[in-house]
Amino acid sequence: MSDNSPISECDVCQKPITSDSITADTEESFCSTGCQDIHEMLREPDVSDHPEVQSDTDRSLPDGVTRTFFRVDGMHSPACEAYLEHIADEQSGVVAAEASYVTETIRVCHDADAVSVDDLRDVLSRTGYTVFPRSDVNPDGDASGTRRSLEADGLRKRRSDEVLGLRYAAGIVFGAFLMVPYVAIMYPAHLAPYLDVTFLNTFEGAFQLSGSSGFLFLRIYFVLTAIVLFFTGMPVLRGAYISLKMRRPTTDLLVAVTVVSAFCYGTGAVLVGDNNIFYDLTLVVATVVSGVSFYETSIKQRALERLTDLTVSQVSNAQRLDDNEDVTEVAVDSLEPHDRILVREGERIPVDGTLVGDDCSVKEAVVTGESLPVAKRTGDKIVGGAVVTDGAAIIEVGDPVTSSADRITDSLWSIQSADHGIQRRADNLAYRLVILVGIVATTIGAWTVANGELLSSGVMSVLLVLLVASPWALGLATPLSVTTSIRDAMERGIVVLDDTIFERLRDVDVVVFDKTGTITTGEMDVVEVNASDEALSDAAALERLAAHPAAEAIVAAVESTAGDSSTPQTGAGSINQTGVTADRRDVSDFQTHATGVSGTVEGREVLVGNLDLFAEQGWTVTASVQKQAREAREFGRLPVVIGFDGQTDGVVVVGDNPRQGWLDTVTSLHERGIEVAILTGDDEEATEFLMEQDAISYVFAGVSPEGKIEAIRRFQLNQRVAMVGDGTNDAPALAQADLGISLGGGTALAADAADIVIVDDDLSLVETIFELGQAARRRVRQNVGLAFVYNAIAIPAALIGLFNPVTAAVAVTVCGGVLALNTSRSLFRESSSA
């Protein structure tokens, strides 16, 4: 075992480095050539450029201070972030709080003795928000899917969605009941003076609110309309309240101004005997906006349900060995330093530690990104989250008890909670319009009173201006556009997890790809065979008894050639109880090694593995085989040497093949003017085929998860960055990027970190995402313009004295109709015609 004790830290990723690490000509030291390239090619960020960097990544908190992550249901704007941060900061014992409506999370650093997790949960669960610790959701066990999908499917979330559905149903039921008199009597009565139609003449003067009939109408309509306003419209009113409190007007405030003004004007009209009662406007607008919110929630829930098959890289239980070598299953939380745990072949290692049992092989791709399995010998360090691929591992638990996968999760949550959402275009517009409408309404009200009218007349004038001039349909246009865009994307296998994505896509300057599992398939395949037919058949017979990914690739390659007489066959590839393979090759004395397998096949002694195994066994290796193995290693592939009876026969090269169409994808991005970069944990040799491509601007190899985060941050100094990845080790970088895209064949943590998940694992859909982004943004702009159709009808009608419940109904119907027609068009037709 080599002496790899840490001597310093990498100047890029702060990872502990050893004596065999890389040092530059200057005083800097680096853990890999990739980190050295990052340092040389990308400018180092200053903390003042990214003030959140230090707080997000620094794990050394003051004594007694702990960091707690909460999931928050009900966040939908930057105003929500500011509000929750304000509430948390007011609590005694809270050091810092940072919220993100994009990821629906808040991180609170607090003194656990002064304020507990339960106290924080209770105080934050106000004004319609539902807050609970993210650690309450267990992504292990029988449950499958991402933590985000599990949170969205939890009891709290289901209750919240059920209440929203109930609000919408109440609006429909009460609204339909209350609209009957409007349609049957009030609308005809308003039309009668202007249309000389016999049918309408019977309604002229039919609707009078004098005397007791007016107060009866007021009591019934006031109460039932108030139920719709304050129950169905509560989410809008809550959003309006928060936007006012935080002084960040949003479209919720525009909607609230309209429905409340209509309600108040209608109440005042009844009291003064005027039949211009706009309760119908309150009923329709509150119900329609609530219905769109319910539809948006349903679409997002369907999108999250597409993520239930992703793998999880964390383990909740471990097999602990006692002094008598008996095994007991215990919770990972109960493990203590220096405990011994057993991890069988195919199982995931729960915590970091040291191998104290026999040699084995592990695949660390989920943590490090390295695609090839790594041979581990007694005394080697083992990382939690890796999978034992060959043999069984007895591991001594490290001090402190932790897991590399858990540290990645913690880093991910820290970054997510700092991922502040951008202000929607419509909300930016709402900020200016609220001020404008307020000034106009106040001016007209003051002018009315100044001209000798009663104060009540001035108030009614203000209310009329508010319900006529407030562009409430902006609160309908954006969510309707985004929701239908999410729906259309989902039909193509693209799950959009953040409704600001379509606005953010236009700003992307750089797309960073992970290599293993993203540019490549992440699976072992035989890419080259330089061995005799007999040797290949013997190797397949032995490898069927092994569980190494390279062994599976060799067996699969041999079996896939069935029916081709020019290639040796090994039958169905199964092993029967007598130790004879299905093609009748007799296997005996089978033995596994850290770097290969050996045994006797049909009386011949066969050895299959790497060059080190042949050296250990004293077998002769020809110069030709040595050259082939060396060249394979230079391309980042795994050479499997085959020999029998003391001599080498040839080499089978196993590697991780590029995905079909990967070059078309990066080329199309390059042609869009977007730079393409590759970040990978693989060796530099494995990236040579990428460095040859003109469409790829940067290739960084041997980069740790921490190094990936640092590279993203350096790109972000003057560019907007999208990251495409699939593994747990990619998750913090996906969260750090301005836009994270995860492939659906990857891990749950990667999907949790991403803003977009490509469910079908099709890399070509990355280009489709950018195409859809353009079409979606165009649709949003169109709908924002169409939202003013209501005001385009209502304002002229009011100026000539024709604004009444009929013209209001016409304005609402036309505006809602054109918005619905525009959003009903397929987004893909828009993108193809662009």
Buried (B, 14 or more C-beta within 10 A) or exposed (E): EEEBEEEBBBBBBBBEBEEEBBBEEEEBBBBBBBBBBBBEEBEEBEEEBBEBBEBBBEEEEEEEBEBBBBBBBBBBBBBBBBBBBBBBEEBEBBBBBBBBBBBBBBBBBBBBEBBBBEBBBEBBBEBBBBBBBBBEBEBBEEBBBBBBBBBBBBEBBEEBBEBBBEBBBBBBBBBEEBBEBBEEEBBBBBBBEEEEEEEBEEBEEEBEBEEEEBBEBBEEBBEBBBBBBEBBBBBBBBBBBBBBEBEBBBBBBBBBBBBBBBBBBBBBBBEEEBBBBBBBBBBBBBBBBBBBBBBBBBBBBEBBBBBBEBBBBBBEBBBBBEEEEEEEEBEBEEBEEEBBBBBEBEBBBBBBBBBBBBBBBBBBBBBBBBBBBBBBEBEBEBBBBBBBBBBBBBBBBBEEBBBBBBBBBBBBBBBBBBBBBBBBBBBEBBBEBBEEBBEBBEEBBEEBBEEEBEEEBBBBBBBBBBBBBBBBBBBBBBBBBBBBBBBBBBEBBBBBBBBBBBBBBEEBBBBBBBBBBBBBBBBBBBBBBBBBEBBBBBBBBBBBBBBBBBBBBBBBBBBEBEEEEEBBBBBEBEBEEEBBBBBEBEBEEBEBBBBBBBBBBBEEBBBBBBBBBBEBBEBEBBEEBBEBBEBBBEBBBBBBBBBBEEEBBBBBBBBBBBBEEBBEBBBBBBEEEBBBBBBBBBBBBBBBBBEEBEBBBBBBBBBBBBBBBBBBBBBBEEBBBBBBBBBBBBBBBBBBBBBBBBBBBBBBBBBBBBBBBBBBBBBBBBBBBBBBBBBBBBBBEBBBEBBBBBBBBBBEBBEEEEBBBBBBBBBBEBBBEBBEEBBEBEBBEBBEEE
